[in-house]
Amino acid sequence: NGYAEMLLLRHKPGDPSFADLQQIRNSGNRAARLVGHLLAFSRQQTLTPKVSPVTDLLADITEMLKRLMPEKIAIAHDFGRDVWPVRVDTAHFDNMIINLGVNARDAMPEGGTITMRTRNVTEAESREQGYAILTPGDYVLIEVVDTGTGISPENVQKIFEPFFTTKEAGHGTGLGLASVYGFVKQSGGFVFPDSELGKGTTFKIYLPRYVASAEQEKAEKEEEAAKTNAPARDLTGIGTILLVEDDDSVRSLTARALEMRGYEVLKASGGEEA
């Protein structure tokens, strides 16, 4: 993908090679998304979690979700009050909601409503939810509800399996829900589908409540203070960068990209050489 981007800098729209390069880049992006879904399912993806209010995350992603929906599908909210924070990778959280939203859209060919609900679930309540594998504790519950065709009981058991899909050929890889499952489990949570044919489907996502320790609170305050006090300077293209990368092609590509922007780059293939 990086090398395709480099070539696109030299071959602008109108160049005979431009359309071919766009196809190469698009194919690379599709492959990267596919690998991303597989890594999510196998819980090997790299997450960068941060503390976030769930309600804000859902409100932000709703605008993007609306653009993926036809006019006959409405998106509604039912957010609880004083919902606890969670610690998640926000980009992968957004991807989870989009996957669930697109699945709900496909289950409502005649139109309908997608409702997103949030509320707190205390440890005592978690024991009464009826799920044997749900570890007792404080959770934030996110529900994504559609009014679609529903899922048959035999398929509900398989929906989180990679490459399993009820869609016709060419309409989905069968990895969307698998990646949702992988992300939720990697974040320490649980996800349960509840569906009835002809009435719709609800996905219930339990994410652990985030409670900061005294050390974490102190570190977060110090980090915030450092950001506030640091003078803003534009250092684009100024100075020398030490680039350490063991993959020859990645090192070469990254060095070229940095040098094009004016940096002096010192390249090393490992720690000792660096």
C-alpha positions in Angstrom: 0.0 0.0 0.0 2.8 2.4 0.8 4.6 1.8 -2.5 1.3 2.3 -4.3 0.9 5.6 -2.5 4.4 6.6 -3.6 3.6 5.9 -7.2 0.3 7.8 -7.0 2.3 10.9 -6.0 4.1 10.7 -9.4 1.1 9.5 -11.5 -1.7 12.1 -11.1 -5.3 11.8 -12.4 -5.2 11.7 -16.2 -2.0 9.6 -16.3 -2.6 6.3 -18.1 -1.3 4.4 -15.0 -3.4 6.3 -12.4 -6.5 3.9 -12.7 -4.3 0.8 -12.4 -2.5 2.2 -9.3 -5.9 3.0 -7.7 -7.0 -0.6 -8.2 -3.7 -1.9 -6.6 -4.2 0.4 -3.6 -7.9 -0.6 -3.3 -7.0 -4.3 -3.4 -4.4 -3.8 -0.8 -6.8 -2.0 1.4 -9.4 -4.8 1.1 -6.7 -7.4 2.0 -5.6 -5.3 5.0 -9.3 -5.1 6.2 -9.6 -8.9 5.8 -6.4 -9.5 7.8 -7.7 -7.0 10.4 -10.9 -9.0 10.9 -8.9 -12.3 11.2 -6.6 -10.7 13.8 -9.6 -9.4 15.7 -11.3 -12.8 15.8 -8.1 -14.5 16.9 -7.6 -11.7 19.5 -4.1 -11.0 18.2 -4.9 -7.4 17.0 -2.9 -4.6 18.6 -5.3 -2.4 20.7 -4.6 1.0 22.0 -7.2 1.3 24.8 -8.1 4.5 26.5 -10.8 5.5 29.0 -13.9 6.8 27.2 -17.6 7.5 27.9 -19.6 4.9 25.9 -22.4 7.4 25.2 -20.0 9.9 23.6 -18.5 7.1 21.5 -21.9 6.0 20.2 -23.0 9.6 19.5 -19.9 10.2 17.5 -20.2 7.0 15.4 -23.9 7.5 14.7 -23.2 10.2 12.0 -21.0 7.8 10.1 -23.5 5.0 10.5 -26.3 7.2 9.1 -24.4 7.6 5.9 -24.3 3.8 5.4 -28.1 3.6 5.8 -30.9 4.0 3.2 -33.6 6.5 3.9 -36.1 3.8 5.0 -33.9 2.8 8.0 -33.9 5.1 11.1 -31.4 5.1 13.9 -32.7 5.7 17.5 -31.0 6.1 20.8 -32.0 5.2 24.4 -29.0 6.1 26.5 -29.0 5.5 30.3 -28.0 8.3 32.7 -24.6 8.5 34.3 -23.2 5.5 32.3 -19.8 4.4 33.6 -16.7 4.8 31.5 -15.0 1.9 29.8 -11.4 1.3 28.6 -11.4 0.4 24.9 -9.6 1.0 21.6 -12.0 3.7 20.2 -11.2 2.9 16.5 -12.0 -0.8 17.0 -15.1 0.1 19.0 -16.3 2.2 16.1 -15.6 -0.7 13.8 -17.7 -3.0 16.0 -20.7 -0.7 15.9 -20.4 -0.2 12.2 -20.3 -4.0 11.7 -23.4 -4.5 13.8 -25.1 -1.6 12.1 -24.4 -2.9 8.6 -25.6 -6.4 9.6 -28.8 -4.9 11.0 -29.3 -2.9 7.7 -29.0 -6.1 5.6 -31.6 -7.8 7.8 -34.1 -5.0 7.1 -34.5 -4.9 3.3 -38.0 -3.3 3.7 -36.7 -0.7 6.2 -37.0 -0.5 10.0 -35.2 1.0 13.0 -31.9 0.4 14.6 -31.9 1.3 18.3 -28.8 1.7 20.4 -29.3 1.5 24.1 -26.8 1.8 27.1 -27.1 1.3 30.8 -25.1 0.3 33.8 -25.3 -3.3 35.1 -24.2 -3.8 38.7 -22.4 -6.9 39.9 -25.7 -8.1 41.6 -27.6 -7.6 38.3 -25.0 -9.4 36.3 -25.6 -12.5 38.3 -29.3 -12.4 37.3 -28.8 -11.9 33.5 -29.1 -15.6 32.8 -25.8 -16.1 31.0 -23.7 -18.9 32.6 -20.4 -17.6 31.1 -20.9 -13.9 32.2 -18.4 -13.3 35.0 -20.1 -11.4 37.8 -19.0 -7.7 38.0 -19.9 -4.2 37.1 -20.5 -3.7 33.4 -21.7 -1.2 30.8 -24.3 -2.8 28.7 -24.6 -1.8 25.0 -27.6 -3.1 23.1 -27.9 -2.8 19.3 -31.5 -3.7 18.3 -33.0 -4.1 14.9 -36.5 -4.8 13.7 -35.4 -7.1 10.9 -35.9 -10.7 9.8 -34.2 -12.3 12.7 -31.8 -15.2 12.8 -32.9 -18.9 12.9 -31.9 -20.7 16.2 -29.5 -23.1 14.3 -27.6 -20.1 12.8 -27.5 -18.1 16.1 -25.0 -20.8 17.3 -22.7 -20.1 14.4 -22.8 -16.4 13.7 -19.5 -15.6 15.5 -17.6 -18.3 13.5 -15.2 -16.8 10.9 -16.4 -17.1 7.3 -19.9 -18.2 8.4 -22.5 -16.0 6.6 -26.2 -16.3 5.7 -25.7 -13.7 2.9 -25.6 -14.7 -0.7 -22.2 -15.0 -2.4 -20.4 -11.7 -2.9 -22.3 -10.0 -0.1 -20.0 -10.3 2.9 -17.0 -12.2 4.0 -18.5 -13.7 7.2 -15.9 -11.9 9.3 -17.8 -8.9 10.6 -19.4 -10.6 13.6 -16.3 -12.7 14.1 -14.2 -9.5 14.5 -16.9 -8.1 16.8 -16.6 -11.2 19.0 -12.8 -11.0 19.0 -12.7 -7.3 19.9 -15.2 -7.7 22.8 -13.4 -10.7 24.3 -10.0 -8.9 23.9 -11.5 -6.0 25.8 -12.5 -8.2 28.7 -16.2 -8.2 27.8 -19.0 -10.5 26.6 -21.4 -10.4 23.7 -24.7 -12.3 23.4 -27.1 -12.4 20.5 -30.9 -12.6 21.1 -33.0 -13.1 18.0 -36.5 -14.2 17.0 -37.5 -14.9 13.4 -39.6 -12.2 11.9 -39.2 -9.9 15.0 -35.6 -8.8 14.9 -32.2 -9.3 16.7 -30.6 -7.7 19.7 -26.8 -7.9 20.3 -26.0 -7.3 24.0 -22.4 -6.3 24.6 -21.1 -6.2 28.2 -17.9 -4.1 28.7 -16.2 -4.0 32.1 -16.6 -0.8 34.0 -13.4 1.1 34.3 -12.3 2.1 37.8 -8.9 3.9 37.9 -6.4 3.0 40.6 -4.7 5.8 42.6 -1.5 5.3 40.5 -3.5 5.4 37.2 -5.3 8.6 38.3 -2.0 10.2 39.1 -0.4 9.2 35.8 -3.4 10.5 33.8 -3.4 13.8 35.6 0.4 14.2 35.0 -0.1 13.3 31.3 -2.9 15.8 30.9 -0.8 18.5 32.7 2.1 17.8 30.4 -0.1 18.2 27.3 -1.5 21.5 28.7 1.8 23.0 29.5 3.8 21.9 26.5 4.3 24.8 24.0 2.9 24.0 20.5 5.6 24.0 17.9 5.5 22.9 14.3 8.5 20.7 13.7 7.4 19.3 10.3 10.5 18.5 8.2 12.9 19.7 10.8 15.7 17.7 12.4 17.1 14.1 12.3 15.1 10.9 12.8 16.5 7.6 13.9 14.5 4.9 12.1 14.8 1.4 13.5 12.9 -1.3 11.5 13.9 -4.9 10.8 11.9 -5.3 7.6 14.1 -4.1 4.7 11.2 -3.0 2.5 9.3 -1.2 5.3 12.5 0.5 6.4 13.3 1.7 2.8 9.7 2.9 2.2 9.4 4.8 5.5 12.8 6.4 5.1 11.9 7.6 1.6 8.6 9.1 2.9 10.3 10.9 5.7 13.1 12.2 3.4 10.5 13.5 1.0 9.2 15.7 3.8 12.6 17.2 4.6 13.9 15.0 7.4 17.4 13.6 7.7 17.0 9.9 8.3 19.4 7.5 10.0 18.4 4.0 9.2 19.1 0.9 11.4 17.9 -2.7 11.1 18.0 -3.4 14.8 18.7 -2.2 18.3 22.5 -2.8 18.3 23.0 -1.0 14.9 20.8 1.9 16.1 
